[in-house]
């Protein structure tokens, strides 16, 4: 029987081959993470940071533990990217101030309205365009992702966190959650719905979505962050209604 491609005849890991075989995984992770980064962060930069994690994973991988290398490398690659972003402290002071303003307005509007405000209501309160608010939401997601100091409050962070999660055991609760999520996606504005469907259902990267929509990758990132906020708002309202 022939030896697996990543192993020598005696079962030793072929380090260089592991790295080469998993460059597509590295690019996939970098492409996904770019969605949560401001426009000043390029996918190629993230791939460069992640390469250190991939090399480290290949150097420290222990096949005897019975773990798939791709699973092991995923954590290492992602961790290396986040470590470098934290070290660079890439979110400018002006952008942080806008995130704090957004956070404050969202909380103030929720108190006065008795519900989570829509992106349009936030834009009106801040005297900004919807696109400008979407860009600030993207910055807030970035701050959440890298755990930077002066990031958004726990409440706003939750509103900008991806609502998708793994099915724990095919439970009725998760089945209900998926149904609510599907309804919320249907109710999204057309552009937001398109980005969510292409990203999650079709598993496309930013570049591919931007080519389909005829907009920049940065613009797709903004739309995605705004759509996630809308989805979490809809889900929180559904949860509150079900408790009444």
C-alpha positions as CSV (number, residue, x, y, z in Angstrom):
1,X,0.0,0.0,0.0
2,X,1.3,3.4,-0.9
3,X,2.1,5.9,1.9
4,X,-0.2,8.8,2.3
5,X,1.1,11.9,0.6
6,X,1.9,13.8,3.8
7,X,3.9,11.0,5.4
8,X,7.1,9.1,4.7
9,X,7.4,5.4,4.6
10,X,8.1,5.3,8.4
11,X,5.1,7.4,9.2
12,X,7.0,10.7,9.8
13,X,5.3,13.9,8.8
14,X,6.5,15.5,5.5
15,X,6.6,19.0,6.8
16,X,7.1,20.8,3.5
17,X,4.4,18.9,1.8
18,X,2.0,19.6,4.7
19,X,2.6,23.3,4.2
20,X,2.2,23.2,0.5
21,X,-1.0,21.1,0.6
22,X,-2.6,23.5,3.1
23,X,-1.9,26.8,1.4
24,X,-5.5,26.8,0.1
25,X,-6.7,26.5,3.7
26,X,-4.6,29.5,4.6
27,X,-6.0,31.5,1.7
28,X,-9.5,30.5,2.7
29,X,-9.1,31.6,6.3
30,X,-7.5,34.9,5.2
31,X,-10.3,35.6,2.8
32,X,-12.9,34.9,5.5
33,X,-11.2,37.1,8.1
34,X,-10.8,40.0,5.7
35,X,-14.5,40.3,5.9
36,X,-14.2,41.5,9.5
37,X,-11.3,43.9,8.9
38,X,-11.3,47.6,7.9
39,X,-10.5,48.4,4.3
40,X,-6.8,49.2,5.3
41,X,-6.2,45.5,5.9
42,X,-5.5,43.5,2.8
43,X,-6.2,39.8,2.3
44,X,-2.6,39.2,1.2
45,X,-1.4,40.7,4.5
46,X,-3.5,38.4,6.5
47,X,-2.3,35.4,4.5
48,X,1.3,36.5,5.2
49,X,0.6,36.6,9.0
50,X,-1.2,33.3,8.8
51,X,1.7,31.6,7.0
52,X,3.7,31.8,10.2
53,X,0.9,29.9,11.9
54,X,0.8,27.3,9.1
55,X,4.6,26.8,9.3
56,X,4.4,26.6,13.1
57,X,1.6,24.0,12.9
58,X,3.6,21.9,10.5
59,X,6.6,22.0,12.8
60,X,4.7,21.1,15.9
61,X,2.1,18.6,14.5
62,X,2.0,15.3,16.3
63,X,0.3,12.6,14.1
64,X,0.1,10.3,17.1
65,X,-2.6,12.5,18.7
66,X,-5.1,11.3,16.0
67,X,-6.0,14.9,15.0
68,X,-6.4,15.9,11.4
69,X,-3.7,18.4,10.4
70,X,-6.3,20.7,8.8
71,X,-8.1,21.0,12.1
72,X,-4.9,21.6,14.0
73,X,-3.6,24.1,11.4
74,X,-6.9,26.1,11.3
75,X,-6.5,27.2,14.9
76,X,-2.8,28.0,14.5
77,X,-3.3,30.0,11.3
78,X,-6.2,32.0,12.7
79,X,-4.3,32.6,16.0
80,X,-1.2,33.9,14.2
81,X,-3.3,36.4,12.2
82,X,-5.1,37.7,15.3
83,X,-1.8,37.9,17.3
84,X,-0.2,40.1,14.5
85,X,-3.3,42.3,14.3
86,X,-3.2,42.9,18.0
87,X,0.5,43.7,17.9
88,X,0.0,46.1,15.0
89,X,-3.0,47.7,16.9
90,X,-4.3,48.6,13.4
91,X,-7.5,50.4,14.4
92,X,-6.7,54.2,14.2
93,X,-7.8,56.5,17.1
94,X,-10.3,58.3,14.9
95,X,-11.9,55.0,14.0
96,X,-12.1,54.0,17.6
97,X,-13.8,57.2,18.5
98,X,-16.5,56.5,15.8
99,X,-17.0,53.0,17.2
100,X,-17.6,54.5,20.7
101,X,-20.0,57.0,19.3
102,X,-21.9,54.2,17.5
103,X,-22.0,52.2,20.7
104,X,-23.3,55.1,22.7
105,X,-26.0,55.9,20.1
106,X,-27.2,52.3,19.9
107,X,-27.6,52.1,23.6
108,X,-29.3,55.5,23.9
109,X,-31.8,54.6,21.1
110,X,-32.6,51.3,22.6
111,X,-33.5,52.9,25.9
112,X,-35.7,55.6,24.2
113,X,-37.3,53.2,21.6
114,X,-37.6,50.2,23.8
115,X,-36.0,48.0,21.1
116,X,-32.8,47.6,19.2
117,X,-32.5,50.5,16.6
118,X,-32.2,49.8,12.9
119,X,-29.1,50.9,11.0
120,X,-31.2,53.6,9.4
121,X,-32.2,55.0,12.9
122,X,-28.6,54.9,14.0
123,X,-27.5,56.8,10.8
124,X,-30.2,59.5,11.5
125,X,-29.1,59.9,15.1
126,X,-25.4,60.2,14.1
127,X,-26.3,62.4,11.1
128,X,-24.4,60.0,8.8
129,X,-25.3,58.1,5.7
130,X,-26.2,54.4,6.0
131,X,-22.9,53.5,4.2
132,X,-20.9,55.5,6.7
133,X,-22.7,53.7,9.6
134,X,-22.0,50.3,7.8
135,X,-18.3,51.2,7.7
136,X,-18.2,52.0,11.5
137,X,-20.0,48.7,12.1
138,X,-17.3,46.9,10.2
139,X,-14.7,48.6,12.4
140,X,-16.6,47.6,15.5
141,X,-16.6,43.9,14.3
142,X,-12.9,44.2,13.8
143,X,-12.4,45.5,17.3
144,X,-14.5,42.6,18.6
145,X,-12.5,40.1,16.6
146,X,-9.1,41.2,17.9
147,X,-10.1,42.1,21.4
148,X,-8.6,45.6,21.1
149,X,-8.8,47.9,24.1
150,X,-11.5,50.5,23.8
151,X,-13.6,48.1,21.7
152,X,-17.4,48.1,21.6
153,X,-19.5,47.2,24.6
154,X,-20.5,43.6,25.2
155,X,-24.0,44.5,24.0
156,X,-22.9,46.0,20.6
157,X,-20.4,43.2,20.2
158,X,-23.2,40.6,20.5
159,X,-25.2,42.5,17.8
160,X,-22.2,42.3,15.4
161,X,-21.4,38.6,16.1
162,X,-22.1,36.0,13.5
163,X,-25.4,34.4,14.6
164,X,-24.6,31.1,12.8
165,X,-23.5,28.3,15.1
166,X,-23.1,24.5,15.0
167,X,-26.1,22.3,15.6
168,X,-25.3,20.7,19.0
169,X,-27.4,17.6,18.5
170,X,-30.2,18.3,16.1
171,X,-32.1,19.8,19.0
172,X,-35.5,21.3,18.7
173,X,-34.1,24.6,20.0
174,X,-31.5,24.8,17.2
175,X,-34.1,23.8,14.6
176,X,-36.3,26.7,15.8
177,X,-33.2,29.0,15.6
178,X,-32.5,28.0,12.1
179,X,-36.1,28.6,11.1
180,X,-36.0,32.1,12.6
181,X,-32.7,32.8,10.9
182,X,-34.1,31.9,7.5
183,X,-37.1,34.2,8.1
184,X,-34.8,37.0,9.1
185,X,-32.6,36.5,6.0
186,X,-35.7,36.7,3.8
187,X,-36.7,40.0,5.4
188,X,-33.2,41.6,4.7
189,X,-32.9,44.4,2.1
190,X,-32.0,42.8,-1.3
191,X,-28.3,43.8,-1.3
192,X,-27.8,42.5,2.3
193,X,-29.6,39.3,1.6
194,X,-27.5,38.7,-1.6
195,X,-24.3,39.1,0.3
196,X,-25.4,36.8,3.2
197,X,-26.6,34.1,0.7
198,X,-23.4,34.2,-1.4
199,X,-21.2,34.2,1.7
200,X,-22.9,31.4,3.7
201,X,-24.9,29.3,1.2
202,X,-22.5,29.5,-1.7
203,X,-19.3,29.8,0.4
204,X,-17.9,32.5,-1.8
205,X,-15.0,34.7,-0.8
206,X,-15.0,38.5,-0.7
207,X,-13.3,38.9,-4.1
208,X,-15.8,36.6,-5.8
209,X,-18.8,38.4,-4.2
210,X,-17.5,41.8,-5.2
211,X,-17.1,40.6,-8.8
212,X,-20.7,39.4,-8.9
213,X,-22.1,42.6,-7.4
214,X,-19.7,44.9,-9.2
215,X,-18.5,46.6,-6.0
216,X,-15.2,46.6,-4.1
217,X,-14.3,44.0,-1.5
218,X,-14.4,46.7,1.2
219,X,-18.0,47.5,0.2
220,X,-18.9,43.8,0.6
221,X,-17.4,43.8,4.0
222,X,-19.5,46.8,5.0
223,X,-22.7,45.3,3.7
224,X,-22.0,42.0,5.5
225,X,-21.4,43.8,8.9
226,X,-24.7,45.7,8.5
227,X,-26.6,42.5,7.5
228,X,-25.2,40.7,10.6
229,X,-26.5,43.5,12.8
230,X,-29.9,43.3,11.1
231,X,-30.1,39.6,11.6
232,X,-29.1,39.7,15.3
233,X,-31.7,42.5,15.8
234,X,-34.4,40.4,14.2
235,X,-33.4,37.3,16.2
236,X,-33.4,39.2,19.5
237,X,-36.9,40.6,18.7
238,X,-38.2,37.1,17.9
239,X,-36.7,35.8,21.2
240,X,-38.3,38.6,23.1
241,X,-41.7,38.0,21.4
242,X,-41.6,34.3,22.2
243,X,-41.2,35.0,25.9
244,X,-44.3,37.2,26.1
